[in-house]
């Protein structure tokens, strides 16, 4: 399995030694090496991807219109 270079843009090495990369979906398709797993913090489901992914549900209340 390939890993990202530790000094590459968006790459963070966690205290456990695991390497993660943050990037915006608006930047287009991911460059190789492709992720093994993706977590997407979006208001809706991410587009279909060739790797396993999930969108966490933070169980936040729906936004209510302010009443003035």
PyMOL Python script that loads the backbone (N, CA, C, O; Angstrom):
from pymol import cmd

cmd.read_pdbstr("""\
ATOM      1  N   UNK A   1       0.838  -1.173   0.000  1.00  0.00           N
ATOM      2  CA  UNK A   1       0.000   0.000   0.000  1.00  0.00           C
ATOM      3  C   UNK A   1       0.890   1.247   0.000  1.00  0.00           C
ATOM      4  O   UNK A   1       1.819   1.362   0.800  1.00  0.00           O
ATOM      5  N   UNK A   2       0.591   2.172  -0.908  1.00  0.00           N
ATOM      6  CA  UNK A   2       1.336   3.423  -0.937  1.00  0.00           C
ATOM      7  C   UNK A   2       0.780   4.366   0.122  1.00  0.00           C
ATOM      8  O   UNK A   2      -0.385   4.267   0.507  1.00  0.00           O
ATOM      9  N   UNK A   3       1.617   5.272   0.582  1.00  0.00           N
ATOM     10  CA  UNK A   3       1.158   6.307   1.508  1.00  0.00           C
ATOM     11  C   UNK A   3       1.549   7.660   0.945  1.00  0.00           C
ATOM     12  O   UNK A   3       2.382   7.760   0.045  1.00  0.00           O
ATOM     13  N   UNK A   4       0.941   8.686   1.484  1.00  0.00           N
ATOM     14  CA  UNK A   4       1.251  10.038   1.042  1.00  0.00           C
ATOM     15  C   UNK A   4       2.562  10.497   1.667  1.00  0.00           C
ATOM     16  O   UNK A   4       2.914  10.083   2.772  1.00  0.00           O
ATOM     17  N   UNK A   5       3.273  11.350   0.958  1.00  0.00           N
ATOM     18  CA  UNK A   5       4.488  11.948   1.514  1.00  0.00           C
ATOM     19  C   UNK A   5       4.091  12.814   2.703  1.00  0.00           C
ATOM     20  O   UNK A   5       3.108  13.551   2.628  1.00  0.00           O
ATOM     21  N   UNK A   6       4.840  12.737   3.798  1.00  0.00           N
ATOM     22  CA  UNK A   6       4.468  13.440   5.021  1.00  0.00           C
ATOM     23  C   UNK A   6       4.488  14.956   4.875  1.00  0.00           C
ATOM     24  O   UNK A   6       3.845  15.657   5.656  1.00  0.00           O
ATOM     25  N   UNK A   7       5.212  15.468   3.892  1.00  0.00           N
ATOM     26  CA  UNK A   7       5.247  16.919   3.705  1.00  0.00           C
ATOM     27  C   UNK A   7       4.342  17.381   2.560  1.00  0.00           C
ATOM     28  O   UNK A   7       4.403  18.543   2.160  1.00  0.00           O
ATOM     29  N   UNK A   8       3.507  16.489   2.029  1.00  0.00           N
ATOM     30  CA  UNK A   8       2.585  16.838   0.941  1.00  0.00           C
ATOM     31  C   UNK A   8       1.442  17.698   1.472  1.00  0.00           C
ATOM     32  O   UNK A   8       1.092  17.626   2.649  1.00  0.00           O
ATOM     33  N   UNK A   9       0.876  18.499   0.604  1.00  0.00           N
ATOM     34  CA  UNK A   9      -0.222  19.389   0.956  1.00  0.00           C
ATOM     35  C   UNK A   9      -1.414  18.609   1.505  1.00  0.00           C
ATOM     36  O   UNK A   9      -1.884  17.667   0.868  1.00  0.00           O
ATOM     37  N   UNK A  10      -1.904  18.998   2.684  1.00  0.00           N
ATOM     38  CA  UNK A  10      -3.076  18.380   3.284  1.00  0.00           C
ATOM     39  C   UNK A  10      -2.814  17.133   4.096  1.00  0.00           C
ATOM     40  O   UNK A  10      -3.751  16.572   4.665  1.00  0.00           O
ATOM     41  N   UNK A  11      -1.559  16.672   4.175  1.00  0.00           N
ATOM     42  CA  UNK A  11      -1.231  15.434   4.894  1.00  0.00           C
ATOM     43  C   UNK A  11      -0.891  15.741   6.347  1.00  0.00           C
ATOM     44  O   UNK A  11      -0.147  16.678   6.637  1.00  0.00           O
ATOM     45  N   UNK A  12      -1.444  14.939   7.259  1.00  0.00           N
ATOM     46  CA  UNK A  12      -1.183  15.064   8.690  1.00  0.00           C
ATOM     47  C   UNK A  12      -0.817  13.687   9.216  1.00  0.00           C
ATOM     48  O   UNK A  12      -1.455  12.694   8.863  1.00  0.00           O
ATOM     49  N   UNK A  13       0.205  13.623  10.056  1.00  0.00           N
ATOM     50  CA  UNK A  13       0.569  12.367  10.705  1.00  0.00           C
ATOM     51  C   UNK A  13       0.031  12.433  12.135  1.00  0.00           C
ATOM     52  O   UNK A  13       0.436  13.294  12.916  1.00  0.00           O
ATOM     53  N   UNK A  14      -0.877  11.524  12.472  1.00  0.00           N
ATOM     54  CA  UNK A  14      -1.473  11.484  13.802  1.00  0.00           C
ATOM     55  C   UNK A  14      -0.490  10.887  14.805  1.00  0.00           C
ATOM     56  O   UNK A  14       0.456  10.209  14.405  1.00  0.00           O
ATOM     57  N   UNK A  15      -0.700  11.128  16.116  1.00  0.00           N
ATOM     58  CA  UNK A  15       0.209  10.581  17.129  1.00  0.00           C
ATOM     59  C   UNK A  15       0.383   9.059  17.034  1.00  0.00           C
ATOM     60  O   UNK A  15       1.426   8.532  17.420  1.00  0.00           O
ATOM     61  N   UNK A  16      -0.625   8.358  16.524  1.00  0.00           N
ATOM     62  CA  UNK A  16      -0.525   6.906  16.375  1.00  0.00           C
ATOM     63  C   UNK A  16       0.418   6.516  15.244  1.00  0.00           C
ATOM     64  O   UNK A  16       0.803   5.353  15.126  1.00  0.00           O
ATOM     65  N   UNK A  17       0.795   7.497  14.404  1.00  0.00           N
ATOM     66  CA  UNK A  17       1.624   7.209  13.245  1.00  0.00           C
ATOM     67  C   UNK A  17       0.820   7.072  11.965  1.00  0.00           C
ATOM     68  O   UNK A  17       1.388   7.028  10.873  1.00  0.00           O
ATOM     69  N   UNK A  18      -0.508   7.002  12.093  1.00  0.00           N
ATOM     70  CA  UNK A  18      -1.370   6.893  10.914  1.00  0.00           C
ATOM     71  C   UNK A  18      -1.316   8.201  10.135  1.00  0.00           C
ATOM     72  O   UNK A  18      -1.322   9.285  10.718  1.00  0.00           O
ATOM     73  N   UNK A  19      -1.264   8.087   8.818  1.00  0.00           N
ATOM     74  CA  UNK A  19      -1.218   9.253   7.948  1.00  0.00           C
ATOM     75  C   UNK A  19      -2.598   9.483   7.351  1.00  0.00           C
ATOM     76  O   UNK A  19      -3.211   8.561   6.813  1.00  0.00           O
ATOM     77  N   UNK A  20      -3.083  10.721   7.447  1.00  0.00           N
ATOM     78  CA  UNK A  20      -4.374  11.079   6.862  1.00  0.00           C
ATOM     79  C   UNK A  20      -4.186  12.293   5.969  1.00  0.00           C
ATOM     80  O   UNK A  20      -3.248  13.072   6.138  1.00  0.00           O
ATOM     81  N   UNK A  21      -5.097  12.439   5.014  1.00  0.00           N
ATOM     82  CA  UNK A  21      -5.019  13.592   4.124  1.00  0.00           C
ATOM     83  C   UNK A  21      -6.393  14.238   4.049  1.00  0.00           C
ATOM     84  O   UNK A  21      -7.395  13.557   3.832  1.00  0.00           O
ATOM     85  N   UNK A  22      -6.435  15.531   4.225  1.00  0.00           N
ATOM     86  CA  UNK A  22      -7.668  16.293   4.088  1.00  0.00           C
ATOM     87  C   UNK A  22      -7.667  17.013   2.753  1.00  0.00           C
ATOM     88  O   UNK A  22      -6.656  17.580   2.338  1.00  0.00           O
ATOM     89  N   UNK A  23      -8.807  16.984   2.089  1.00  0.00           N
ATOM     90  CA  UNK A  23      -8.926  17.693   0.822  1.00  0.00           C
ATOM     91  C   UNK A  23     -10.393  17.941   0.535  1.00  0.00           C
ATOM     92  O   UNK A  23     -11.259  17.210   1.015  1.00  0.00           O
ATOM     93  N   UNK A  24     -10.667  18.955  -0.233  1.00  0.00           N
ATOM     94  CA  UNK A  24     -12.034  19.278  -0.595  1.00  0.00           C
ATOM     95  C   UNK A  24     -12.468  18.531  -1.849  1.00  0.00           C
ATOM     96  O   UNK A  24     -11.687  18.392  -2.790  1.00  0.00           O
ATOM     97  N   UNK A  25     -13.697  18.053  -1.866  1.00  0.00           N
ATOM     98  CA  UNK A  25     -14.218  17.376  -3.053  1.00  0.00           C
ATOM     99  C   UNK A  25     -14.297  18.332  -4.238  1.00  0.00           C
ATOM    100  O   UNK A  25     -14.273  17.894  -5.388  1.00  0.00           O
ATOM    101  N   UNK A  26     -14.390  19.626  -3.972  1.00  0.00           N
ATOM    102  CA  UNK A  26     -14.466  20.598  -5.067  1.00  0.00           C
ATOM    103  C   UNK A  26     -13.158  20.676  -5.857  1.00  0.00           C
ATOM    104  O   UNK A  26     -13.114  21.281  -6.928  1.00  0.00           O
ATOM    105  N   UNK A  27     -12.080  20.054  -5.322  1.00  0.00           N
ATOM    106  CA  UNK A  27     -10.786  20.065  -5.996  1.00  0.00           C
ATOM    107  C   UNK A  27     -10.671  18.990  -7.070  1.00  0.00           C
ATOM    108  O   UNK A  27      -9.601  18.808  -7.650  1.00  0.00           O
ATOM    109  N   UNK A  28     -11.746  18.288  -7.337  1.00  0.00           N
ATOM    110  CA  UNK A  28     -11.724  17.255  -8.363  1.00  0.00           C
ATOM    111  C   UNK A  28     -11.322  15.901  -7.802  1.00  0.00           C
ATOM    112  O   UNK A  28     -11.173  15.744  -6.590  1.00  0.00           O
ATOM    113  N   UNK A  29     -11.149  14.925  -8.680  1.00  0.00           N
ATOM    114  CA  UNK A  29     -10.819  13.569  -8.230  1.00  0.00           C
ATOM    115  C   UNK A  29      -9.508  13.515  -7.452  1.00  0.00           C
ATOM    116  O   UNK A  29      -8.583  14.287  -7.709  1.00  0.00           O
ATOM    117  N   UNK A  30      -9.447  12.598  -6.505  1.00  0.00           N
ATOM    118  CA  UNK A  30      -8.230  12.415  -5.711  1.00  0.00           C
ATOM    119  C   UNK A  30      -7.104  11.900  -6.592  1.00  0.00           C
ATOM    120  O   UNK A  30      -7.327  11.128  -7.524  1.00  0.00           O
ATOM    121  N   UNK A  31      -5.897  12.337  -6.284  1.00  0.00           N
ATOM    122  CA  UNK A  31      -4.720  11.848  -6.993  1.00  0.00           C
ATOM    123  C   UNK A  31      -4.241  10.560  -6.330  1.00  0.00           C
ATOM    124  O   UNK A  31      -4.518  10.312  -5.156  1.00  0.00           O
ATOM    125  N   UNK A  32      -3.532   9.760  -7.084  1.00  0.00           N
ATOM    126  CA  UNK A  32      -2.973   8.537  -6.504  1.00  0.00           C
ATOM    127  C   UNK A  32      -1.869   8.894  -5.530  1.00  0.00           C
ATOM    128  O   UNK A  32      -1.200   9.907  -5.737  1.00  0.00           O
ATOM    129  N   UNK A  33      -1.644   8.133  -4.496  1.00  0.00           N
ATOM    130  CA  UNK A  33      -2.385   6.927  -4.146  1.00  0.00           C
ATOM    131  C   UNK A  33      -3.775   7.278  -3.627  1.00  0.00           C
ATOM    132  O   UNK A  33      -3.942   8.211  -2.841  1.00  0.00           O
ATOM    133  N   UNK A  34      -4.770   6.516  -4.081  1.00  0.00           N
ATOM    134  CA  UNK A  34      -6.136   6.759  -3.670  1.00  0.00           C
ATOM    135  C   UNK A  34      -6.323   6.368  -2.209  1.00  0.00           C
ATOM    136  O   UNK A  34      -5.615   5.498  -1.700  1.00  0.00           O
ATOM    137  N   UNK A  35      -7.279   7.011  -1.532  1.00  0.00           N
ATOM    138  CA  UNK A  35      -7.526   6.643  -0.135  1.00  0.00           C
ATOM    139  C   UNK A  35      -8.128   5.246  -0.025  1.00  0.00           C
ATOM    140  O   UNK A  35      -8.770   4.757  -0.956  1.00  0.00           O
ATOM    141  N   UNK A  36      -7.913   4.619   1.113  1.00  0.00           N
ATOM    142  CA  UNK A  36      -8.550   3.336   1.388  1.00  0.00           C
ATOM    143  C   UNK A  36      -9.942   3.556   1.969  1.00  0.00           C
ATOM    144  O   UNK A  36     -10.805   2.683   1.878  1.00  0.00           O
ATOM    145  N   UNK A  37     -10.157   4.732   2.569  1.00  0.00           N
ATOM    146  CA  UNK A  37     -11.413   5.035   3.246  1.00  0.00           C
ATOM    147  C   UNK A  37     -11.573   6.540   3.279  1.00  0.00           C
ATOM    148  O   UNK A  37     -10.585   7.256   3.445  1.00  0.00           O
ATOM    149  N   UNK A  38     -12.783   7.038   3.126  1.00  0.00           N
ATOM    150  CA  UNK A  38     -13.037   8.469   3.167  1.00  0.00           C
ATOM    151  C   UNK A  38     -14.150   8.812   4.128  1.00  0.00           C
ATOM    152  O   UNK A  38     -15.145   8.093   4.216  1.00  0.00           O
ATOM    153  N   UNK A  39     -13.989   9.917   4.855  1.00  0.00           N
ATOM    154  CA  UNK A  39     -15.035  10.464   5.718  1.00  0.00           C
ATOM    155  C   UNK A  39     -15.349  11.842   5.165  1.00  0.00           C
ATOM    156  O   UNK A  39     -14.456  12.676   5.019  1.00  0.00           O
ATOM    157  N   UNK A  40     -16.611  12.080   4.858  1.00  0.00           N
ATOM    158  CA  UNK A  40     -17.009  13.315   4.201  1.00  0.00           C
ATOM    159  C   UNK A  40     -17.966  14.097   5.073  1.00  0.00           C
ATOM    160  O   UNK A  40     -19.023  13.595   5.454  1.00  0.00           O
ATOM    161  N   UNK A  41     -17.597  15.327   5.388  1.00  0.00           N
ATOM    162  CA  UNK A  41     -18.401  16.195   6.234  1.00  0.00           C
ATOM    163  C   UNK A  41     -19.223  17.113   5.330  1.00  0.00           C
ATOM    164  O   UNK A  41     -18.870  18.270   5.102  1.00  0.00           O
ATOM    165  N   UNK A  42     -20.307  16.575   4.831  1.00  0.00           N
ATOM    166  CA  UNK A  42     -21.162  17.268   3.873  1.00  0.00           C
ATOM    167  C   UNK A  42     -22.595  17.328   4.386  1.00  0.00           C
ATOM    168  O   UNK A  42     -22.972  16.600   5.304  1.00  0.00           O
ATOM    169  N   UNK A  43     -23.377  18.200   3.785  1.00  0.00           N
ATOM    170  CA  UNK A  43     -24.793  18.266   4.113  1.00  0.00           C
ATOM    171  C   UNK A  43     -25.602  17.198   3.410  1.00  0.00           C
ATOM    172  O   UNK A  43     -26.772  16.995   3.734  1.00  0.00           O
ATOM    173  N   UNK A  44     -24.996  16.506   2.445  1.00  0.00           N
ATOM    174  CA  UNK A  44     -25.676  15.435   1.711  1.00  0.00           C
ATOM    175  C   UNK A  44     -24.663  14.337   1.402  1.00  0.00           C
ATOM    176  O   UNK A  44     -23.485  14.457   1.738  1.00  0.00           O
ATOM    177  N   UNK A  45     -25.124  13.283   0.768  1.00  0.00           N
ATOM    178  CA  UNK A  45     -24.232  12.161   0.470  1.00  0.00           C
ATOM    179  C   UNK A  45     -23.163  12.584  -0.546  1.00  0.00           C
ATOM    180  O   UNK A  45     -23.451  13.355  -1.461  1.00  0.00           O
ATOM    181  N   UNK A  46     -21.925  12.079  -0.388  1.00  0.00           N
ATOM    182  CA  UNK A  46     -20.894  12.387  -1.381  1.00  0.00           C
ATOM    183  C   UNK A  46     -21.195  11.685  -2.704  1.00  0.00           C
ATOM    184  O   UNK A  46     -21.983  10.740  -2.738  1.00  0.00           O
ATOM    185  N   UNK A  47     -20.577  12.138  -3.785  1.00  0.00           N
ATOM    186  CA  UNK A  47     -20.776  11.448  -5.062  1.00  0.00           C
ATOM    187  C   UNK A  47     -20.223  10.027  -4.984  1.00  0.00           C
ATOM    188  O   UNK A  47     -19.432   9.732  -4.087  1.00  0.00           O
ATOM    189  N   UNK A  48     -20.613   9.147  -5.887  1.00  0.00           N
ATOM    190  CA  UNK A  48     -20.072   7.781  -5.887  1.00  0.00           C
ATOM    191  C   UNK A  48     -18.546   7.810  -6.009  1.00  0.00           C
ATOM    192  O   UNK A  48     -17.991   8.534  -6.835  1.00  0.00           O
ATOM    193  N   UNK A  49     -17.892   7.023  -5.187  1.00  0.00           N
ATOM    194  CA  UNK A  49     -16.431   6.987  -5.147  1.00  0.00           C
ATOM    195  C   UNK A  49     -15.950   5.548  -5.240  1.00  0.00           C
ATOM    196  O   UNK A  49     -16.668   4.637  -4.829  1.00  0.00           O
ATOM    197  N   UNK A  50     -14.750   5.319  -5.771  1.00  0.00           N
ATOM    198  CA  UNK A  50     -14.257   3.947  -5.904  1.00  0.00           C
ATOM    199  C   UNK A  50     -13.676   3.372  -4.615  1.00  0.00           C
ATOM    200  O   UNK A  50     -13.146   2.261  -4.633  1.00  0.00           O
ATOM    201  N   UNK A  51     -13.759   4.088  -3.506  1.00  0.00           N
ATOM    202  CA  UNK A  51     -13.259   3.587  -2.234  1.00  0.00           C
ATOM    203  C   UNK A  51     -14.385   3.670  -1.208  1.00  0.00           C
ATOM    204  O   UNK A  51     -15.361   4.397  -1.393  1.00  0.00           O
ATOM    205  N   UNK A  52     -14.232   2.918  -0.136  1.00  0.00           N
ATOM    206  CA  UNK A  52     -15.235   2.908   0.922  1.00  0.00           C
ATOM    207  C   UNK A  52     -15.285   4.277   1.577  1.00  0.00           C
ATOM    208  O   UNK A  52     -14.250   4.908   1.790  1.00  0.00           O
ATOM    209  N   UNK A  53     -16.485   4.732   1.895  1.00  0.00           N
ATOM    210  CA  UNK A  53     -16.611   6.044   2.532  1.00  0.00           C
ATOM    211  C   UNK A  53     -17.878   6.100   3.361  1.00  0.00           C
ATOM    212  O   UNK A  53     -18.750   5.236   3.266  1.00  0.00           O
ATOM    213  N   UNK A  54     -17.956   7.139   4.178  1.00  0.00           N
ATOM    214  CA  UNK A  54     -19.166   7.382   4.956  1.00  0.00           C
ATOM    215  C   UNK A  54     -19.296   8.860   5.235  1.00  0.00           C
ATOM    216  O   UNK A  54     -18.326   9.615   5.168  1.00  0.00           O
ATOM    217  N   UNK A  55     -20.511   9.257   5.549  1.00  0.00           N
ATOM    218  CA  UNK A  55     -20.814  10.625   5.951  1.00  0.00           C
ATOM    219  C   UNK A  55     -21.413  10.529   7.339  1.00  0.00           C
ATOM    220  O   UNK A  55     -22.531  10.036   7.494  1.00  0.00           O
ATOM    221  N   UNK A  56     -20.687  10.993   8.362  1.00  0.00           N
ATOM    222  CA  UNK A  56     -21.211  10.862   9.722  1.00  0.00           C
ATOM    223  C   UNK A  56     -22.483  11.692   9.924  1.00  0.00           C
ATOM    224  O   UNK A  56     -22.650  12.754   9.325  1.00  0.00           O
ATOM    225  N   UNK A  57     -23.358  11.192  10.769  1.00  0.00           N
ATOM    226  CA  UNK A  57     -24.571  11.914  11.129  1.00  0.00           C
ATOM    227  C   UNK A  57     -24.355  12.472  12.526  1.00  0.00           C
ATOM    228  O   UNK A  57     -24.287  11.724  13.501  1.00  0.00           O
ATOM    229  N   UNK A  58     -24.249  13.784  12.614  1.00  0.00           N
ATOM    230  CA  UNK A  58     -23.971  14.414  13.899  1.00  0.00           C
ATOM    231  C   UNK A  58     -25.236  14.676  14.710  1.00  0.00           C
ATOM    232  O   UNK A  58     -25.172  15.241  15.802  1.00  0.00           O
ATOM    233  N   UNK A  59     -26.390  14.263  14.172  1.00  0.00           N
ATOM    234  CA  UNK A  59     -27.669  14.398  14.868  1.00  0.00           C
ATOM    235  C   UNK A  59     -27.932  15.822  15.339  1.00  0.00           C
ATOM    236  O   UNK A  59     -28.409  16.038  16.454  1.00  0.00           O
ATOM    237  N   UNK A  60     -27.621  16.790  14.487  1.00  0.00           N
ATOM    238  CA  UNK A  60     -27.882  18.183  14.808  1.00  0.00           C
ATOM    239  C   UNK A  60     -29.335  18.504  14.486  1.00  0.00           C
ATOM    240  O   UNK A  60     -29.901  17.956  13.539  1.00  0.00           O
ATOM    241  N   UNK A  61     -29.942  19.393  15.275  1.00  0.00           N
ATOM    242  CA  UNK A  61     -31.327  19.766  14.952  1.00  0.00           C
ATOM    243  C   UNK A  61     -31.380  20.505  13.626  1.00  0.00           C
ATOM    244  O   UNK A  61     -30.414  21.153  13.224  1.00  0.00           O
ATOM    245  N   UNK A  62     -32.509  20.404  12.956  1.00  0.00           N
ATOM    246  CA  UNK A  62     -32.660  21.119  11.697  1.00  0.00           C
ATOM    247  C   UNK A  62     -32.648  22.620  11.956  1.00  0.00           C
ATOM    248  O   UNK A  62     -33.081  23.088  13.009  1.00  0.00           O
ATOM    249  N   UNK A  63     -32.149  23.356  10.983  1.00  0.00           N
ATOM    250  CA  UNK A  63     -32.114  24.817  11.110  1.00  0.00           C
ATOM    251  C   UNK A  63     -33.529  25.347  11.040  1.00  0.00           C
ATOM    252  O   UNK A  63     -34.306  24.968  10.163  1.00  0.00           O
ATOM    253  N   UNK A  64     -33.855  26.219  11.963  1.00  0.00           N
ATOM    254  CA  UNK A  64     -35.182  26.834  11.963  1.00  0.00           C
ATOM    255  C   UNK A  64     -35.057  28.273  11.463  1.00  0.00           C
ATOM    256  O   UNK A  64     -34.087  28.975  11.748  1.00  0.00           O
ATOM    257  N   UNK A  65     -36.060  28.676  10.723  1.00  0.00           N
ATOM    258  CA  UNK A  65     -36.073  30.065  10.261  1.00  0.00           C
ATOM    259  C   UNK A  65     -36.254  30.957  11.471  1.00  0.00           C
ATOM    260  O   UNK A  65     -37.077  30.674  12.342  1.00  0.00           O
ATOM    261  N   UNK A  66     -35.483  32.039  11.527  1.00  0.00           N
ATOM    262  CA  UNK A  66     -35.621  32.954  12.671  1.00  0.00           C
ATOM    263  C   UNK A  66     -36.931  33.717  12.549  1.00  0.00           C
ATOM    264  O   UNK A  66     -37.346  34.104  11.457  1.00  0.00           O
ATOM    265  N   UNK A  67     -37.560  33.919  13.671  1.00  0.00           N
ATOM    266  CA  UNK A  67     -38.842  34.648  13.703  1.00  0.00           C
ATOM    267  C   UNK A  67     -38.573  36.035  14.229  1.00  0.00           C
ATOM    268  O   UNK A  67     -38.155  36.207  15.374  1.00  0.00           O
ATOM    269  N   UNK A  68     -38.808  37.011  13.403  1.00  0.00           N
ATOM    270  CA  UNK A  68     -38.561  38.397  13.818  1.00  0.00           C
ATOM    271  C   UNK A  68     -39.843  39.118  14.120  1.00  0.00           C
ATOM    272  O   UNK A  68     -39.820  40.294  14.483  1.00  0.00           O
TER     273      UNK A  68
END
""", "prot")
cmd.dss("prot")
cmd.show_as("cartoon", "prot")
cmd.util.cbc("prot")
cmd.orient("prot")
